[in-house]
Structure formats: structure tokens, C-alpha cells
Amino acid sequence: MGQTNINIRMDEDLKKEAESLFSELGLNMTTAVNIFVRQSLRQGGIPFEITTQSDPFYNPDNIKRLKESIQQMEQGKTVRKSMNDTHYGDK
């Protein structure tokens, strides 16, 4: 099987971070890119979810609940319990 070269443009700092990570994993950039391409072909698409949200935890529903919880805390409407208050297995 023949080999070919590809050129990729990438932010310099991003490249350095990626090379550092891949090095910790015992890989170089070429091997990491080849793994990505092989996994993409095996799965018939990108091998991970692509989303506009940086962290799924911060979706609109969770943000709303967090804000409501903060308001309740600020109004003194909180319930405090410790591990001593919980009796597991008691009926």
C-alpha cells in the first residue's frame, strides 16, 4: 500500500497542545490523525459528537435550574442535611 502526504493548516498553539497530548499517549501527530481517519471510516462519520455547546451540563434547562436554585439559596429557602441525617435501610 502506497503512502501519501497531506498538508493541514492549524493554529500554532493548538498544534503544540495536540502534540503534547499525543506525546503523553505515546503517539505523534501523524499516528493520531491516522487513528481519527480510520475511526471515522469504521463508524461512517465523525467518531464523536460535534456540538455548539462547550459542555452539555450547561444546557438551557440546567442553567434555568441553577439560577432558580441560586435564587432559593439567596432567599434562605434551603434544606440542609448531613450524612448523619440520613438513615439508609431504615423503614
C-alpha positions as CSV (number, residue, x, y, z in Angstrom):
1,M,0.0,0.0,0.0
2,G,1.4,3.4,-1.0
3,Q,1.8,6.4,1.2
4,T,0.9,10.0,0.5
5,N,1.4,13.3,2.3
6,I,-1.3,15.8,3.3
7,N,-0.9,19.3,4.5
8,I,-3.1,20.7,7.2
9,R,-3.3,24.3,8.4
10,M,-3.8,24.7,12.1
11,D,-3.3,27.3,14.8
12,E,0.3,27.0,16.1
13,D,-0.7,26.9,19.8
14,L,-3.4,24.3,19.1
15,K,-0.8,22.1,17.3
16,K,1.6,22.4,20.2
17,E,-1.1,21.4,22.7
18,A,-2.1,18.4,20.5
19,E,1.5,17.3,20.0
20,S,2.0,17.4,23.8
21,L,-1.2,15.4,24.4
22,F,-0.4,12.8,21.8
23,S,3.2,12.5,23.1
24,E,1.8,11.7,26.5
25,L,-0.3,9.0,24.8
26,G,2.8,7.6,23.0
27,L,1.6,9.0,19.6
28,N,2.8,11.5,17.1
29,M,0.6,13.8,15.1
30,T,0.6,11.5,12.0
31,T,-0.5,8.5,14.0
32,A,-3.2,10.5,15.8
33,V,-4.6,11.8,12.5
34,N,-4.5,8.3,11.0
35,I,-6.4,6.9,14.1
36,F,-9.0,9.6,13.6
37,V,-9.4,8.9,9.9
38,R,-9.7,5.1,10.5
39,Q,-12.3,5.5,13.2
40,S,-14.3,7.9,11.0
41,L,-14.3,5.3,8.2
42,R,-15.3,2.5,10.6
43,Q,-18.1,4.5,12.1
44,G,-19.2,6.1,8.8
45,G,-18.8,9.6,10.3
46,I,-17.0,11.7,12.8
47,P,-16.2,9.4,15.8
48,F,-17.5,11.8,18.4
49,E,-20.4,14.2,18.9
50,I,-20.0,17.6,17.4
51,T,-22.0,20.3,19.2
52,T,-22.1,24.0,19.6
53,Q,-22.2,23.6,23.4
54,S,-18.9,23.5,25.1
55,D,-20.2,21.4,27.9
56,P,-23.5,19.6,27.8
57,F,-24.0,20.3,31.5
58,Y,-24.6,24.0,30.7
59,N,-27.6,23.4,28.5
60,P,-30.6,25.9,28.8
61,D,-32.6,23.6,31.2
62,N,-29.7,23.1,33.6
63,I,-28.9,26.8,33.5
64,K,-32.5,27.7,34.4
65,R,-32.5,25.2,37.3
66,L,-29.1,26.5,38.5
67,K,-30.4,30.1,38.5
68,E,-33.6,29.0,40.4
69,S,-31.5,27.2,43.0
70,I,-29.3,30.2,43.5
71,Q,-32.4,32.4,43.9
72,Q,-33.8,30.0,46.5
73,M,-30.5,30.0,48.4
74,E,-30.3,33.8,48.4
75,Q,-33.8,33.9,49.8
76,G,-32.9,31.4,52.5
77,K,-35.1,28.7,51.1
78,T,-32.6,25.8,51.5
79,V,-32.7,22.5,53.2
80,R,-29.6,21.3,54.9
81,K,-28.8,17.7,55.7
82,S,-25.7,15.9,56.7
83,M,-24.8,12.2,56.3
84,N,-25.8,11.8,59.9
85,D,-29.4,12.9,59.0
86,T,-29.7,10.0,56.5
87,H,-30.5,6.6,57.8
88,Y,-30.1,4.1,55.0
89,G,-32.1,0.9,55.2
90,D,-34.4,2.3,57.9
91,K,-38.1,1.8,57.2
